[in-house]
Amino acid sequence: MYVPTKIFFTKGVGKHKEYLASFELALRGAGIQICNLVSVSSIYPVGCKRITREAGLKLLKPGQITHCVMARNSTNEPNRLIASSLGVALPANKLMYGYLSEHHPYGQTEKFAGEYAEDLAATMLATTLGIDFDPEKAWNEREQVYKMSGKIVNSFNITQSAQGDKNGLWTTVISVAILLT
């Protein structure tokens, strides 16, 4: 059974005339180009320790099969605003799993996209934990309800945004959680 024990977060941007090459450059920007990435769904494993990007990158080997949760977005439209964001919500109960959410919008600022992804992860965790909240309330109001419940200890996001290259090159943004044993 494979259950990750470590997690780190990274992000990157790439620009190139070819779509695939722009993605490769975004992977390089994130420092994970040497891995064979396998996308998984969005559960933050029980007991998984968050480590720094620098510490995590040192654990990677060329060609390694590496599980990740990735938000990815691309455009070749000049000046189009794109973002990729991962939201993370962690429960106070260390025996409970957390949530990650992927968001990949057009036209949203980095701040807005990050808050949206964080809200999404916290909302998924809140519904699992049975926290009573009004889904129509603004994120900052729901965030207070979540944290005051004592059941959600932390939420955050990692977000990358960029404007499409002015000359129409492909622009790719990625936000990634790397899961390691």
Secondary structure as a PSIPRED ss2 file (coil, helix, strand):
# PSIPRED VFORMAT (PSIPRED V4.0)

   1 M C   1.000  0.000  0.000
   2 Y C   1.000  0.000  0.000
   3 V C   1.000  0.000  0.000
   4 P C   1.000  0.000  0.000
   5 T C   1.000  0.000  0.000
   6 K E   0.000  0.000  1.000
   7 I E   0.000  0.000  1.000
   8 F E   0.000  0.000  1.000
   9 F E   0.000  0.000  1.000
  10 T E   0.000  0.000  1.000
  11 K E   0.000  0.000  1.000
  12 G E   0.000  0.000  1.000
  13 V E   0.000  0.000  1.000
  14 G E   0.000  0.000  1.000
  15 K E   0.000  0.000  1.000
  16 H E   0.000  0.000  1.000
  17 K C   1.000  0.000  0.000
  18 E C   1.000  0.000  0.000
  19 Y H   0.000  1.000  0.000
  20 L H   0.000  1.000  0.000
  21 A H   0.000  1.000  0.000
  22 S H   0.000  1.000  0.000
  23 F H   0.000  1.000  0.000
  24 E H   0.000  1.000  0.000
  25 L H   0.000  1.000  0.000
  26 A H   0.000  1.000  0.000
  27 L H   0.000  1.000  0.000
  28 R H   0.000  1.000  0.000
  29 G H   0.000  1.000  0.000
  30 A H   0.000  1.000  0.000
  31 G C   1.000  0.000  0.000
  32 I C   1.000  0.000  0.000
  33 Q C   1.000  0.000  0.000
  34 I C   1.000  0.000  0.000
  35 C C   1.000  0.000  0.000
  36 N E   0.000  0.000  1.000
  37 L E   0.000  0.000  1.000
  38 V E   0.000  0.000  1.000
  39 S E   0.000  0.000  1.000
  40 V C   1.000  0.000  0.000
  41 S C   1.000  0.000  0.000
  42 S C   1.000  0.000  0.000
  43 I E   0.000  0.000  1.000
  44 Y E   0.000  0.000  1.000
  45 P C   1.000  0.000  0.000
  46 V C   1.000  0.000  0.000
  47 G C   1.000  0.000  0.000
  48 C C   1.000  0.000  0.000
  49 K E   0.000  0.000  1.000
  50 R E   0.000  0.000  1.000
  51 I C   1.000  0.000  0.000
  52 T C   1.000  0.000  0.000
  53 R H   0.000  1.000  0.000
  54 E H   0.000  1.000  0.000
  55 A H   0.000  1.000  0.000
  56 G H   0.000  1.000  0.000
  57 L H   0.000  1.000  0.000
  58 K H   0.000  1.000  0.000
  59 L C   1.000  0.000  0.000
  60 L C   1.000  0.000  0.000
  61 K C   1.000  0.000  0.000
  62 P C   1.000  0.000  0.000
  63 G C   1.000  0.000  0.000
  64 Q C   1.000  0.000  0.000
  65 I E   0.000  0.000  1.000
  66 T E   0.000  0.000  1.000
  67 H E   0.000  0.000  1.000
  68 C E   0.000  0.000  1.000
  69 V E   0.000  0.000  1.000
  70 M E   0.000  0.000  1.000
  71 A E   0.000  0.000  1.000
  72 R E   0.000  0.000  1.000
  73 N E   0.000  0.000  1.000
  74 S E   0.000  0.000  1.000
  75 T E   0.000  0.000  1.000
  76 N C   1.000  0.000  0.000
  77 E C   1.000  0.000  0.000
  78 P C   1.000  0.000  0.000
  79 N C   1.000  0.000  0.000
  80 R C   1.000  0.000  0.000
  81 L E   0.000  0.000  1.000
  82 I E   0.000  0.000  1.000
  83 A E   0.000  0.000  1.000
  84 S E   0.000  0.000  1.000
  85 S E   0.000  0.000  1.000
  86 L E   0.000  0.000  1.000
  87 G E   0.000  0.000  1.000
  88 V E   0.000  0.000  1.000
  89 A E   0.000  0.000  1.000
  90 L E   0.000  0.000  1.000
  91 P E   0.000  0.000  1.000
  92 A C   1.000  0.000  0.000
  93 N C   1.000  0.000  0.000
  94 K C   1.000  0.000  0.000
  95 L C   1.000  0.000  0.000
  96 M C   1.000  0.000  0.000
  97 Y C   1.000  0.000  0.000
  98 G E   0.000  0.000  1.000
  99 Y E   0.000  0.000  1.000
 100 L E   0.000  0.000  1.000
 101 S E   0.000  0.000  1.000
 102 E E   0.000  0.000  1.000
 103 H E   0.000  0.000  1.000
 104 H C   1.000  0.000  0.000
 105 P C   1.000  0.000  0.000
 106 Y E   0.000  0.000  1.000
 107 G C   1.000  0.000  0.000
 108 Q C   1.000  0.000  0.000
 109 T C   1.000  0.000  0.000
 110 E H   0.000  1.000  0.000
 111 K H   0.000  1.000  0.000
 112 F H   0.000  1.000  0.000
 113 A H   0.000  1.000  0.000
 114 G H   0.000  1.000  0.000
 115 E H   0.000  1.000  0.000
 116 Y H   0.000  1.000  0.000
 117 A H   0.000  1.000  0.000
 118 E H   0.000  1.000  0.000
 119 D H   0.000  1.000  0.000
 120 L H   0.000  1.000  0.000
 121 A H   0.000  1.000  0.000
 122 A H   0.000  1.000  0.000
 123 T H   0.000  1.000  0.000
 124 M H   0.000  1.000  0.000
 125 L H   0.000  1.000  0.000
 126 A H   0.000  1.000  0.000
 127 T H   0.000  1.000  0.000
 128 T H   0.000  1.000  0.000
 129 L H   0.000  1.000  0.000
 130 G C   1.000  0.000  0.000
 131 I C   1.000  0.000  0.000
 132 D C   1.000  0.000  0.000
 133 F C   1.000  0.000  0.000
 134 D C   1.000  0.000  0.000
 135 P C   1.000  0.000  0.000
 136 E C   1.000  0.000  0.000
 137 K C   1.000  0.000  0.000
 138 A C   1.000  0.000  0.000
 139 W H   0.000  1.000  0.000
 140 N H   0.000  1.000  0.000
 141 E H   0.000  1.000  0.000
 142 R H   0.000  1.000  0.000
 143 E H   0.000  1.000  0.000
 144 Q H   0.000  1.000  0.000
 145 V H   0.000  1.000  0.000
 146 Y H   0.000  1.000  0.000
 147 K H   0.000  1.000  0.000
 148 M H   0.000  1.000  0.000
 149 S C   1.000  0.000  0.000
 150 G C   1.000  0.000  0.000
 151 K C   1.000  0.000  0.000
 152 I E   0.000  0.000  1.000
 153 V E   0.000  0.000  1.000
 154 N E   0.000  0.000  1.000
 155 S E   0.000  0.000  1.000
 156 F E   0.000  0.000  1.000
 157 N E   0.000  0.000  1.000
 158 I E   0.000  0.000  1.000
 159 T E   0.000  0.000  1.000
 160 Q E   0.000  0.000  1.000
 161 S E   0.000  0.000  1.000
 162 A E   0.000  0.000  1.000
 163 Q E   0.000  0.000  1.000
 164 G C   1.000  0.000  0.000
 165 D C   1.000  0.000  0.000
 166 K C   1.000  0.000  0.000
 167 N C   1.000  0.000  0.000
 168 G C   1.000  0.000  0.000
 169 L C   1.000  0.000  0.000
 170 W E   0.000  0.000  1.000
 171 T E   0.000  0.000  1.000
 172 T E   0.000  0.000  1.000
 173 V E   0.000  0.000  1.000
 174 I E   0.000  0.000  1.000
 175 S E   0.000  0.000  1.000
 176 V E   0.000  0.000  1.000
 177 A E   0.000  0.000  1.000
 178 I E   0.000  0.000  1.000
 179 L E   0.000  0.000  1.000
 180 L E   0.000  0.000  1.000
 181 T C   1.000  0.000  0.000
